[in-house]
């Protein structure tokens, strides 16, 4: 009750107060200096936002040389970890990697939400993220909200949100980029990107292909993707834009080293599309966005040596569609009010034997929501509050509040406090599928509390940020045995708390250092979430030459839980060397696991040893 009163009081204060104007929208940068982000749907200085948000920009994503986006995020965002099992690719179903954990909240369980351009993007039957769908070539930047983001995004953002903002030309004219690379284990990555803008019309088109034979027998992966995004300025105030993105991926599951798998494959196709009409005026901004996502998964669960092949493949199709409408107004100096409406419809089918093994038969659910956000700047103080009313077709109405304050305490320093509620409704699998299904499940709920201190020194050349967080949840869904029957039940409660630190230092014009560290204490231990995670990198750019060295350190990553829990600790050293031969051509080579460590992020799936890839980047 106190939390609700706090939220309503802050909302009232933010609505009545007046002060200096909010900064206009500008260029996003991926450092810890004050940057404009859109985590509240309205552009605002990051130091003014009470919630901790990490921003990873295009330059950092491009120089990772990865087809997948997630490795870059894991290195740059404290508290974020992603499981892997090979050189490239993640797969789906049993034995799949790509499990995303943010502060101990797994996207595989639907407790951390992944979005593309603000639209939810996950497998709607199972409620889990599809890691092979999130590609580096598509992203202009990524904003990661660390902590509950349910006021803005609804269910599944209980632990946070990863919003992938797709690319858009920031120049006039036409540019073509080609990137080709290959190396260890028969790995090849290639992409072509076309960008065009004449000031009023802009276009981005990308085609990419990624493949590897894998470092273990039966661990091949291949992926082909295509994206087209276009925008047209109808006037100085109105813009129409749209996007279509298709990814087709095939992966093999080699099984664990103690139980190798034969014929374990996953063949998936994912499609994402949206259409947006936006308006930008002096005192108001908003838009309406329609989106539709769909996927098809054909999975062979494989078999052990000597066992018979699977008689049927597992098939599933899912879809998710809807719209969001919002408008932000600045009715007085320093005040911004944002109101929005969301509608989401989702469902799908899942079966093995189409006659006797039908797990989900045209199941569908829907959600509707309305929300109100308020920000008010009072000199060095920014007040932030919000409330969301979510209606679910099974569970009725859920109220979700948030409140926060940030203070520019002295030049270059900011203090932030925030409290936010998160929630997650059970997914279709938990409600209806397999022997553990339970239609009596209730939504999960949690409260997140954050304190953040940020400091900018030496004219912005040295920046650091320290966050302390505490999250308490209830109604967590777990498989529990009652009267000898295993079923999904609301039996779990948890408390997660920890520390997150990020820093960057521009030592000279040619030398830059980045570092981050996170400590996670889990009241209830989950796999795929390390207790300690640290990353440090140095980048040197003398003239046409550039060199990057990065070291990831992981300690106490739980691979299994229980009385005989298995943990993993390791260090992964990476390096990249590049030389710009001319303005339009750059050659590069990169190495991973240069210490040749033997480690696992998933029990029974060892990572490859030293891996070397080289290539060329062309820009016309």
C-alpha positions as CSV (number, residue, x, y, z in Angstrom):
1,X,0.0,0.0,0.0
2,X,2.9,2.4,0.8
3,X,4.3,1.8,-2.6
4,X,1.1,2.8,-4.3
5,X,0.8,6.0,-2.1
6,X,4.4,6.9,-3.0
7,X,3.7,6.5,-6.7
8,X,0.5,8.6,-6.6
9,X,2.2,11.3,-4.5
10,X,5.1,11.5,-6.9
11,X,2.7,11.6,-9.8
12,X,0.9,14.5,-8.3
13,X,4.1,16.4,-7.5
14,X,5.4,15.9,-11.0
15,X,2.1,17.2,-12.4
16,X,1.9,20.3,-10.4
17,X,5.6,21.5,-10.4
18,X,7.3,23.8,-13.0
19,X,10.9,24.4,-13.9
20,X,13.5,24.4,-16.8
21,X,12.8,22.7,-20.2
22,X,13.6,19.2,-21.1
23,X,16.5,19.0,-23.6
24,X,15.5,18.3,-27.2
25,X,16.1,15.0,-28.9
26,X,19.6,14.5,-30.1
27,X,22.3,12.0,-31.1
28,X,22.6,8.8,-28.9
29,X,26.1,7.9,-27.8
30,X,27.3,4.7,-26.1
31,X,29.4,6.1,-23.2
32,X,28.4,7.0,-19.6
33,X,28.3,10.7,-20.4
34,X,24.9,12.4,-20.4
35,X,23.2,11.0,-23.5
36,X,19.7,11.4,-24.9
37,X,17.7,8.1,-24.7
38,X,14.2,7.2,-25.4
39,X,13.4,4.7,-22.6
40,X,10.4,6.9,-21.6
41,X,9.2,7.3,-25.2
42,X,10.3,11.0,-24.9
43,X,13.9,12.0,-25.5
44,X,15.6,12.9,-22.2
45,X,19.1,13.3,-20.8
46,X,20.3,10.0,-19.2
47,X,21.4,11.7,-16.1
48,X,17.8,13.0,-15.7
49,X,16.3,9.5,-15.8
50,X,15.9,7.8,-12.4
51,X,16.1,4.3,-13.7
52,X,19.5,2.8,-14.6
53,X,19.8,2.5,-18.4
54,X,22.7,1.2,-20.4
55,X,23.2,2.3,-24.0
56,X,25.3,0.4,-26.6
57,X,25.9,2.3,-29.8
58,X,26.4,1.4,-33.4
59,X,30.2,1.7,-33.4
60,X,30.7,-0.7,-30.6
61,X,28.2,-3.2,-32.2
62,X,29.9,-3.0,-35.6
63,X,33.4,-3.6,-34.3
64,X,32.4,-6.8,-32.5
65,X,32.3,-8.5,-35.9
66,X,29.6,-10.8,-34.6
67,X,26.5,-11.7,-36.5
68,X,24.5,-11.9,-33.2
69,X,23.9,-8.8,-31.2
70,X,23.9,-10.4,-27.7
71,X,27.7,-10.9,-27.3
72,X,28.3,-7.1,-27.5
73,X,25.6,-6.5,-25.0
74,X,27.0,-9.0,-22.6
75,X,30.4,-7.3,-22.7
76,X,29.0,-3.7,-22.3
77,X,26.1,-4.1,-19.9
78,X,26.7,-5.0,-16.2
79,X,24.4,-7.7,-14.9
80,X,23.6,-9.1,-18.3
81,X,24.8,-12.6,-19.2
82,X,24.1,-14.8,-22.2
83,X,24.8,-18.5,-22.4
84,X,26.6,-20.0,-25.5
85,X,27.6,-23.4,-26.8
86,X,29.7,-22.8,-29.9
87,X,31.4,-20.5,-32.4
88,X,28.2,-18.9,-33.6
89,X,24.4,-19.5,-33.3
90,X,22.2,-20.4,-30.4
91,X,19.4,-22.7,-31.5
92,X,16.1,-23.3,-29.8
93,X,14.5,-26.1,-27.8
94,X,16.4,-28.7,-25.7
95,X,20.1,-28.0,-25.5
96,X,19.8,-24.5,-26.9
97,X,22.0,-21.6,-25.8
98,X,21.2,-17.9,-26.0
99,X,19.7,-17.8,-22.5
100,X,19.6,-14.1,-21.5
101,X,19.8,-13.2,-17.8
102,X,19.5,-9.7,-16.5
103,X,20.1,-9.3,-12.7
104,X,19.2,-13.0,-12.4
105,X,15.9,-12.6,-14.4
106,X,15.9,-14.9,-17.4
107,X,14.5,-13.9,-20.8
108,X,14.0,-17.6,-21.4
109,X,11.3,-17.7,-18.7
110,X,9.9,-14.4,-20.0
111,X,11.0,-12.3,-17.0
112,X,13.2,-10.0,-19.2
113,X,11.6,-8.5,-22.2
114,X,13.3,-8.1,-25.6
115,X,11.9,-5.5,-28.0
116,X,12.7,-4.3,-31.5
117,X,11.9,-0.6,-32.0
118,X,9.7,-0.8,-28.9
119,X,7.7,-3.8,-30.0
120,X,7.8,-7.1,-28.0
121,X,9.8,-9.7,-29.9
122,X,9.8,-13.3,-28.5
123,X,8.3,-16.7,-29.0
124,X,4.8,-16.2,-27.7
125,X,3.8,-19.8,-26.9
126,X,6.8,-20.4,-24.7
127,X,7.3,-16.8,-23.7
128,X,11.1,-17.0,-24.3
129,X,13.5,-14.8,-26.3
130,X,14.8,-16.2,-29.7
131,X,18.5,-15.2,-29.6
132,X,19.2,-16.0,-33.3
133,X,16.7,-13.3,-34.2
134,X,18.6,-10.4,-32.7
135,X,21.2,-9.5,-35.3
136,X,24.0,-7.0,-35.0
137,X,23.5,-5.7,-38.6
138,X,20.0,-4.5,-37.7
139,X,20.9,-2.4,-34.7
140,X,21.7,1.3,-34.6
141,X,21.8,1.2,-30.8
142,X,20.4,-0.8,-27.9
143,X,18.9,0.6,-24.7
144,X,18.9,-1.8,-21.7
145,X,16.7,-0.9,-18.8
146,X,18.1,-2.6,-15.7
147,X,15.2,-3.1,-13.4
148,X,11.4,-3.5,-13.8
149,X,10.0,-1.7,-16.9
150,X,6.4,-2.9,-16.8
151,X,4.9,0.5,-16.6
152,X,6.0,1.2,-20.1
153,X,6.1,-2.3,-21.6
154,X,3.7,-4.4,-19.5
155,X,4.1,-8.1,-18.9
156,X,7.5,-9.9,-19.3
157,X,9.5,-6.7,-18.4
158,X,9.6,-7.7,-14.7
159,X,13.4,-7.9,-14.6
160,X,14.1,-5.3,-17.3
161,X,13.9,-4.6,-21.0
162,X,16.3,-4.8,-23.9
163,X,15.1,-2.4,-26.7
164,X,16.9,-2.9,-30.0
165,X,16.5,0.3,-32.2
166,X,17.1,-0.5,-35.8
167,X,19.3,1.5,-38.2
168,X,18.5,4.7,-39.9
169,X,20.8,6.8,-42.2
170,X,22.2,10.0,-40.6
171,X,23.5,11.4,-43.8
172,X,22.4,12.4,-47.3
173,X,23.2,10.2,-50.3
174,X,23.8,6.5,-50.8
175,X,26.2,4.2,-49.0
176,X,26.8,0.4,-49.4
177,X,28.6,-1.6,-46.8
178,X,30.0,-5.1,-47.3
179,X,31.6,-7.2,-44.6
180,X,33.1,-10.7,-45.3
181,X,34.9,-12.8,-42.8
182,X,35.9,-16.4,-42.1
183,X,38.1,-18.7,-40.1
184,X,38.1,-21.5,-37.5
185,X,35.8,-24.4,-37.7
186,X,34.6,-23.5,-41.2
187,X,33.0,-20.3,-40.0
188,X,31.8,-17.7,-42.5
189,X,30.0,-14.5,-42.0
190,X,28.9,-12.1,-44.7
191,X,26.6,-9.1,-45.0
192,X,25.6,-6.4,-47.4
193,X,23.9,-3.2,-46.2
194,X,22.4,-0.5,-48.4
195,X,21.6,2.9,-46.9
196,X,20.0,5.8,-48.7
197,X,18.6,9.2,-47.7
198,X,17.6,12.3,-49.6
199,X,16.5,14.2,-46.6
200,X,12.8,13.3,-46.8
201,X,13.0,9.6,-47.8
202,X,15.3,7.1,-46.2
203,X,15.9,3.4,-46.8
204,X,18.0,0.7,-45.1
205,X,18.2,-2.8,-46.6
206,X,20.4,-5.6,-45.3
207,X,21.1,-9.2,-46.3
208,X,23.3,-11.4,-44.1
209,X,24.5,-15.0,-43.9
210,X,26.3,-16.8,-41.1
211,X,27.4,-20.4,-41.0
212,X,29.8,-22.8,-39.2
213,X,30.6,-26.5,-39.1
214,X,31.0,-26.2,-35.3
215,X,33.8,-27.2,-33.0
216,X,32.0,-30.5,-32.1
217,X,30.5,-33.2,-34.2
218,X,26.9,-32.4,-35.1
219,X,27.1,-28.8,-34.0
220,X,26.7,-27.0,-37.4
221,X,24.7,-23.7,-37.6
222,X,23.6,-21.5,-40.5
223,X,21.4,-18.4,-40.7
224,X,20.2,-16.2,-43.5
225,X,18.5,-12.9,-42.8
226,X,17.0,-9.9,-44.6
227,X,15.7,-6.6,-43.5
228,X,14.1,-3.6,-45.3
229,X,13.2,-0.4,-43.4
230,X,11.9,2.8,-45.0
231,X,10.8,6.2,-43.8
232,X,9.1,9.2,-45.4
233,X,8.6,12.6,-44.0
234,X,5.1,13.6,-44.9
235,X,5.8,17.1,-43.6
236,X,8.1,18.8,-41.1
237,X,6.0,17.4,-38.3
238,X,4.8,14.0,-39.6
239,X,6.8,10.8,-40.5
240,X,5.6,7.5,-41.9
241,X,8.0,4.5,-41.5
242,X,7.9,0.7,-41.7
243,X,10.1,-2.3,-41.4
244,X,10.1,-6.0,-42.4
245,X,12.7,-8.4,-41.0
246,X,13.0,-12.2,-41.7
247,X,15.5,-14.6,-40.2
248,X,15.8,-18.3,-41.1
249,X,18.2,-20.3,-38.9
250,X,19.1,-24.0,-38.8
251,X,21.1,-25.4,-35.9
252,X,22.2,-28.8,-34.7
253,X,22.1,-29.9,-31.1
254,X,25.2,-32.1,-30.4
255,X,24.0,-33.1,-27.0
256,X,26.2,-33.1,-23.9
257,X,29.7,-34.6,-24.0
258,X,28.5,-37.5,-21.8
259,X,25.4,-38.1,-23.9
260,X,26.1,-37.1,-27.6
261,X,23.0,-36.5,-29.6
262,X,22.3,-37.6,-33.2
263,X,19.8,-35.9,-35.6
264,X,19.1,-33.1,-33.1
265,X,18.1,-30.2,-35.3
266,X,16.0,-27.0,-35.1
267,X,14.8,-25.2,-38.2
268,X,13.2,-21.9,-37.5
269,X,11.8,-19.0,-39.4
270,X,11.0,-15.7,-37.7
271,X,9.3,-12.6,-39.2
272,X,8.9,-9.2,-37.7
273,X,7.1,-6.2,-39.2
274,X,5.8,-2.8,-38.1
275,X,4.3,0.4,-39.5
276,X,4.5,3.7,-37.6
277,X,3.1,7.2,-38.0
278,X,4.9,9.7,-35.8
279,X,4.4,13.4,-35.1
280,X,6.9,15.9,-33.7
281,X,5.8,19.4,-32.7
282,X,7.4,22.0,-30.4
283,X,5.3,21.1,-27.4
284,X,4.1,17.6,-28.2
285,X,5.3,14.3,-29.7
286,X,3.7,11.0,-30.3
287,X,2.7,8.3,-32.7
288,X,0.8,5.1,-33.5
289,X,2.6,1.9,-34.2
290,X,1.2,-1.3,-35.6
291,X,3.2,-4.5,-35.4
292,X,3.0,-8.2,-36.3
293,X,5.5,-10.9,-35.5
294,X,5.3,-14.6,-36.4
295,X,7.4,-17.7,-36.3
296,X,7.6,-21.4,-37.3
297,X,9.8,-24.0,-35.6
298,X,10.4,-27.5,-36.9
299,X,12.4,-29.5,-34.3
300,X,13.9,-32.9,-34.3
301,X,14.6,-33.8,-30.6
302,X,17.2,-36.3,-31.8
303,X,18.3,-39.5,-30.2
304,X,21.2,-41.2,-28.5
305,X,23.5,-43.6,-30.3
306,X,21.8,-47.0,-30.7
307,X,18.3,-45.5,-30.0
308,X,15.7,-45.2,-32.8
309,X,15.1,-41.9,-34.7
310,X,12.2,-39.7,-33.6
311,X,9.1,-40.8,-35.5
312,X,7.7,-37.3,-35.7
313,X,9.1,-33.8,-35.8
314,X,7.9,-31.2,-33.3
315,X,6.1,-28.3,-35.0
316,X,5.0,-25.0,-33.5
317,X,3.8,-21.7,-35.0
318,X,3.2,-18.6,-33.0
319,X,2.1,-15.0,-33.7
320,X,1.9,-11.7,-31.8
321,X,0.4,-8.5,-33.1
322,X,-1.1,-5.3,-31.9
323,X,-0.6,-1.6,-31.7
324,X,0.6,1.1,-29.3
325,X,-0.6,4.7,-29.3
326,X,1.1,7.4,-27.3
327,X,1.3,11.2,-27.1
328,X,3.6,13.3,-24.9
329,X,2.8,16.9,-24.2
330,X,4.8,19.7,-22.5
331,X,2.0,21.8,-21.1
332,X,4.3,24.0,-18.9
333,X,8.0,24.7,-18.5
334,X,9.9,21.6,-17.5
335,X,6.9,19.3,-17.4
336,X,6.1,16.4,-19.7
337,X,3.0,14.2,-19.6
338,X,2.9,11.0,-21.7
339,X,-0.3,9.0,-22.1
340,X,-0.4,5.7,-24.0
341,X,-2.6,2.8,-25.0
342,X,-1.4,-0.7,-25.8
343,X,-3.2,-3.7,-27.4
344,X,-1.6,-7.1,-27.9
345,X,-3.0,-10.4,-29.3
346,X,-0.9,-13.5,-29.3
347,X,-1.2,-17.3,-29.6
348,X,-0.2,-20.3,-31.7
349,X,-0.1,-24.0,-32.2
350,X,2.2,-26.8,-31.1
351,X,2.1,-30.5,-31.9
352,X,4.2,-33.6,-32.6
353,X,1.9,-36.3,-33.9
354,X,-0.9,-34.2,-35.5
355,X,-3.4,-36.8,-34.4
356,X,-2.4,-37.7,-30.8
357,X,0.2,-35.2,-29.6
358,X,-1.4,-31.7,-29.9
359,X,0.0,-29.5,-27.1
360,X,-1.5,-26.1,-28.1
361,X,-4.4,-26.0,-30.5
362,X,-5.0,-22.4,-31.7
363,X,-4.6,-21.0,-28.3
364,X,-4.8,-17.3,-28.1
365,X,-4.8,-14.6,-25.4
366,X,-5.1,-10.8,-25.5
367,X,-4.0,-7.8,-23.3
368,X,-5.0,-4.2,-23.3
369,X,-3.4,-1.4,-21.3
370,X,-3.4,2.3,-20.7
371,X,-0.6,4.2,-19.0
372,X,0.4,7.7,-17.8
373,X,3.9,8.9,-17.3
374,X,5.0,12.3,-15.8
375,X,8.4,13.9,-15.7
376,X,9.0,17.3,-14.1
377,X,12.3,19.2,-13.9
378,X,12.8,21.5,-10.9
379,X,16.2,23.0,-11.5
380,X,18.7,20.2,-10.6
381,X,15.9,17.8,-9.6
382,X,13.8,15.6,-11.9
383,X,10.7,13.9,-10.6
384,X,9.4,10.9,-12.5
385,X,6.2,8.8,-11.9
386,X,4.0,6.5,-13.8
387,X,1.0,4.2,-13.5
388,X,-0.2,1.5,-15.9
389,X,-3.6,-0.3,-15.9
390,X,-3.1,-3.7,-17.6
391,X,-6.1,-5.9,-18.5
392,X,-5.5,-9.5,-19.4
393,X,-8.1,-11.8,-20.9
394,X,-7.6,-14.4,-18.2
395,X,-6.6,-12.3,-15.2
396,X,-8.5,-9.1,-15.4
397,X,-6.9,-5.8,-14.2
398,X,-3.4,-5.3,-12.8
399,X,-2.2,-1.9,-11.6
400,X,1.6,-1.2,-12.0
401,X,3.1,2.0,-10.5
402,X,6.6,3.4,-10.6
403,X,8.3,6.5,-9.0
404,X,11.7,8.0,-9.0
405,X,13.9,11.1,-8.5
406,X,17.2,12.2,-9.9
407,X,19.3,15.0,-8.7
408,X,22.2,16.8,-10.4
409,X,23.9,17.1,-7.0
410,X,26.9,19.1,-8.2
411,X,28.6,19.7,-11.6
412,X,29.2,16.4,-13.3
413,X,27.4,14.3,-10.7
414,X,23.9,12.8,-10.4
415,X,22.1,10.8,-7.8
416,X,19.1,8.6,-8.7
417,X,16.4,6.7,-6.7
418,X,13.7,4.6,-8.3
419,X,11.0,2.1,-7.3
420,X,9.0,0.1,-9.8
421,X,6.7,-2.8,-9.9
422,X,7.1,-5.6,-12.4
423,X,4.8,-8.5,-13.3
424,X,4.6,-11.4,-15.7
425,X,1.5,-13.4,-16.7
426,X,1.9,-17.1,-17.3
427,X,2.6,-18.1,-20.8
428,X,0.7,-20.6,-23.0
429,X,3.2,-23.4,-22.2
430,X,2.8,-23.0,-18.4
431,X,-1.0,-22.9,-18.7
432,X,-1.8,-25.5,-21.3
433,X,1.1,-27.7,-22.4
434,X,2.6,-31.0,-21.3
435,X,1.9,-32.9,-18.1
436,X,2.8,-30.0,-15.7
437,X,0.3,-27.6,-17.3
438,X,-1.9,-25.7,-14.8
439,X,-4.7,-23.4,-15.8
440,X,-5.0,-22.1,-12.2
441,X,-1.8,-20.2,-12.3
442,X,-1.6,-16.5,-11.2
443,X,0.7,-13.7,-12.5
444,X,4.2,-13.3,-11.0
445,X,5.0,-10.0,-9.3
446,X,8.1,-8.1,-8.1
447,X,9.3,-4.8,-6.9
448,X,12.6,-3.3,-7.9
449,X,14.5,-0.6,-6.0
450,X,17.5,1.2,-7.4
451,X,20.1,3.7,-6.2
452,X,22.5,5.1,-8.8
453,X,25.4,7.5,-8.6
454,X,27.0,8.8,-11.8
455,X,30.1,11.1,-12.1
456,X,31.7,12.8,-15.1
457,X,35.2,14.1,-14.6
458,X,38.1,15.6,-16.6
459,X,35.8,17.4,-19.1
460,X,33.9,14.2,-19.7
461,X,36.9,12.1,-20.5
462,X,36.4,10.0,-17.3
463,X,32.9,8.7,-16.5
464,X,31.6,6.1,-14.1
465,X,28.3,4.9,-12.7
466,X,27.6,2.8,-9.6
467,X,24.2,1.2,-9.0
468,X,22.8,-0.7,-6.0
469,X,19.6,-2.7,-6.5
470,X,17.2,-4.8,-4.5
471,X,14.4,-6.9,-6.1
472,X,11.8,-8.9,-4.2
473,X,9.3,-11.1,-6.0
474,X,6.4,-13.4,-5.3
475,X,4.2,-15.9,-7.0
476,X,7.1,-17.2,-9.0
477,X,6.1,-20.2,-11.2
478,X,8.0,-23.4,-10.6
479,X,7.4,-27.1,-11.1
480,X,6.3,-28.4,-7.7
481,X,5.2,-31.9,-6.5
482,X,2.0,-32.1,-4.5
483,X,0.4,-35.5,-3.7
484,X,2.8,-37.1,-6.1
485,X,1.8,-34.9,-9.0
486,X,4.3,-32.6,-10.8
487,X,2.7,-29.3,-11.9
488,X,3.5,-25.7,-12.5
489,X,2.5,-23.8,-9.3
490,X,2.9,-20.3,-7.8
491,X,5.1,-21.4,-5.0
492,X,8.3,-19.3,-5.5
493,X,9.5,-16.2,-3.8
494,X,12.9,-14.6,-4.2
495,X,15.1,-11.7,-3.3
496,X,17.9,-10.6,-5.6
497,X,20.3,-7.8,-4.7
498,X,23.6,-6.6,-6.1
499,X,26.0,-4.0,-7.3
500,X,26.7,-2.8,-10.8
501,X,29.6,-0.6,-11.9
502,X,30.6,0.9,-15.3
503,X,33.4,3.2,-16.3
504,X,35.0,4.6,-19.4
505,X,38.2,6.7,-19.7
506,X,39.5,8.5,-22.8
507,X,43.1,8.6,-21.7
508,X,44.3,10.2,-25.0
509,X,42.9,10.9,-28.4
510,X,44.1,7.5,-29.4
511,X,43.6,5.4,-26.3
512,X,40.4,4.5,-24.5
513,X,39.5,2.2,-21.6
514,X,36.1,0.6,-20.7
515,X,35.2,-1.5,-17.7
516,X,32.2,-2.9,-15.9
517,X,31.5,-5.2,-13.0
518,X,28.4,-6.7,-11.5
519,X,27.8,-8.7,-8.3
520,X,24.6,-10.7,-7.9
521,X,23.2,-12.2,-4.8
522,X,20.3,-14.6,-5.5
523,X,18.1,-15.7,-2.6
524,X,17.0,-18.5,-4.9
525,X,19.8,-19.7,-7.2
526,X,19.1,-20.0,-10.9
527,X,21.4,-21.3,-13.7
528,X,22.8,-18.9,-16.3
529,X,23.4,-16.0,-13.9
530,X,26.9,-15.5,-12.6
531,X,27.6,-14.1,-9.1
532,X,30.5,-12.1,-10.4
533,X,30.9,-10.7,-13.9
534,X,33.7,-8.3,-15.0
535,X,34.8,-7.0,-18.4
536,X,37.6,-4.6,-19.2
537,X,38.8,-3.5,-22.6
538,X,41.4,-1.1,-24.2
539,X,41.1,0.4,-27.6
540,X,44.1,2.0,-29.4
541,X,43.6,3.9,-32.7
542,X,46.8,5.4,-34.0
543,X,46.0,6.7,-37.5
544,X,44.8,3.9,-39.9
545,X,45.6,1.2,-37.4
546,X,43.3,0.1,-34.5
547,X,43.7,-2.5,-31.8
548,X,41.3,-3.7,-29.2
549,X,41.9,-6.1,-26.3
550,X,39.1,-7.3,-24.0
551,X,39.0,-9.6,-21.1
552,X,35.8,-11.2,-19.6
553,X,35.9,-12.7,-16.2
554,X,33.2,-14.9,-14.8
555,X,33.1,-16.4,-11.3
556,X,30.5,-18.7,-9.8
557,X,28.2,-19.2,-12.8
558,X,25.8,-22.0,-11.7
559,X,25.4,-24.7,-14.4
560,X,23.1,-26.7,-12.1
561,X,21.5,-26.2,-8.8
562,X,20.6,-28.3,-5.8
563,X,22.7,-30.2,-3.3
564,X,25.4,-31.1,-5.9
565,X,25.4,-27.8,-7.7
566,X,28.0,-27.3,-10.5
567,X,29.6,-23.9,-10.9
568,X,31.8,-22.5,-13.6
569,X,34.5,-19.8,-13.4
570,X,36.7,-18.7,-16.3
571,X,38.4,-15.8,-18.1
572,X,38.0,-15.2,-21.9
573,X,40.5,-13.0,-23.6
574,X,39.7,-11.5,-27.0
575,X,41.7,-9.3,-29.4
576,X,41.0,-7.4,-32.6
577,X,43.5,-5.8,-35.0
578,X,42.4,-3.7,-38.0
579,X,44.1,-1.6,-40.7
580,X,42.3,0.9,-42.9
581,X,44.0,0.5,-46.3
582,X,42.0,3.3,-47.8
583,X,38.9,5.2,-46.8
584,X,36.7,2.5,-48.3
585,X,38.5,-0.7,-47.3
586,X,39.6,-2.1,-43.9
587,X,41.1,-5.5,-43.2
588,X,40.9,-7.1,-39.7
589,X,41.6,-10.2,-37.7
590,X,40.1,-11.2,-34.4
591,X,40.7,-13.9,-31.9
592,X,38.6,-15.3,-29.1
593,X,39.4,-17.5,-26.0
594,X,43.1,-16.6,-26.6
595,X,44.0,-18.1,-23.2
596,X,42.6,-21.4,-24.6
597,X,40.5,-22.0,-21.4
598,X,38.3,-25.0,-21.1
599,X,34.9,-23.7,-19.7
600,X,31.2,-24.1,-20.0
601,X,28.2,-21.8,-19.7
602,X,25.8,-24.7,-20.1
603,X,26.4,-28.0,-18.3
604,X,27.8,-30.6,-20.7
605,X,28.4,-28.1,-23.6
606,X,32.1,-27.1,-23.6
607,X,33.1,-23.9,-25.4
608,X,35.5,-23.9,-28.3
609,X,39.2,-23.3,-27.7
610,X,41.2,-20.6,-29.5
611,X,39.1,-19.2,-32.4
612,X,40.5,-16.9,-35.1
613,X,38.5,-15.1,-37.8
614,X,39.7,-12.6,-40.4
615,X,38.0,-10.5,-43.0
616,X,37.5,-7.3,-44.9
617,X,35.0,-4.4,-44.6
618,X,34.1,-2.4,-47.7
619,X,32.2,0.9,-47.7
620,X,31.2,2.7,-50.9
